[in-house]
Structures are given as structure tokens and as C-alpha cells.
Amino acid sequence: MFELSNENNSDEISVEVISEEDKNKINESIEDIDNRNSLEEFKILLEKEKEKSQDLENKLKHVLADFQNLNKKKQTEVENSVNTRLAQFMIEFLKIYDDFVRAKEVLSNNEQNTKGLDYILNNMNSLLEKNDVIPMDALGEIFDPNLHEAISIIIDPKLDENTITKEIRKGYISHNRVIRPTLVEISKKQGDN
């Protein structure tokens, strides 16, 4: 450390000599200050990194949840698409099935052998059952527009209003959805005036 002399006409510079021990103490003090500053800086950096890590973890959780939701949605869409296609196919198949049933009825009424048709109808029934296509029984039930389609009305004061008196065409359910409503005749207590 340098000091200027207070004496009036002096050109001398006084120098204070620091011992090695004092020098070491000063250096240690400076290091302590640096270490304390570094420790505080590290703590601050550690907190920032913890926050970043938590933020990234939260983002990852959200992305994973979005992916799982998208996966479920796509799976549901695929299942619905397959069920819709199956229902469309089954509707066409049921038209052919109805033709076989009518053919059997005609042959039975004419007292002809229906053994071959019986085998075919049994195979068709097995196919419907394997594909979860279930016939609805409507006779005697109360009309439900979600399950039935009324195409004729009879007047019968003895029956409850909207009782199904006749099944004109069988209706079917597949995978808890109506794929073809039952065509029915329903009762009314009295005619409209």
C-alpha cells in the first residue's frame, strides 16, 4: 500500500510493507467473500434449475395426458367406425335373411320340406349372434320411437295406448345401438274425430 507523505517539500513516498501472514489473511478474506458470493450464486442457480425442471416435468405430464386422451379418442373413433361399417353390412345382410325367413314361411304354408332352409337360417342366426346382432322382441310392448317404427294403427279400447299389436319386420340391436328399428302396428283407444 502506498502513502504520500504529509511533509511539505518531500518527494518521498512512504510504503507500508505487509507481512506474508497479513497477505494470506487478506487473500483468505477475499476468497471467503468470493466463496460466499459463489455459494449464494449457486443456490440461486440451483433454485432456477429446480424451477425449470419442475416446469419441464409439468409440461411432460400435460403432453403425456394429451397423448393418452388423443389415443383414447382415436381408439373410440376406430371402434365407432368399425361398428358403423358392421351395422351397415348387417342391415344389408338382414334383408337377405328376411327373404330366407319369408321363403321358409311360404314353403311351410304349402307343406313343403324346409330342412335345407332351416340349416341356412341356423347358420345365419349363428353369424348374427357372433357379431352381437340381437333381435328385439316388440310384441305386447309399449311403442318406443327409439326402437320401433309404427306403420299402422288399430283401434282397440281393451289395450293400453300405443301397445304394439303386431311385428311387421323384426328390429335388431348391435353393440347397444339400434341398427334396424322394428316395424310395428300399434293400438289406440279410439279414433281421432
Sequence and secondary structure as in RCSB ss.txt:
>XXXX:A:sequence
MFELSNENNSDEISVEVISEEDKNKINESIEDIDNRNSLEEFKILLEKEKEKSQDLENKLKHVLADFQNLNKKKQ
TEVENSVNTRLAQFMIEFLKIYDDFVRAKEVLSNNEQNTKGLDYILNNMNSLLEKNDVIPMDALGEIFDPNLHEA
ISIIIDPKLDENTITKEIRKGYISHNRVIRPTLVEISKKQGDN
>XXXX:A:secstr
 EEE  STT   EEE    HHHHHHHHHHHHHHHHHHHHHHHHHHHHHHHHHHHHHHHHHHHHHHHHHHHHHHHH
HHHHHHHHHHHHHHHHHHHHHHHHHHHHHHHHHHTT   HHHHHHHHHHHHHHHHTTEEEE  TTSB  TTTEEE
EEEEE TTS TTBEEEEEE EEEETTEEEE EEEEEEESS   
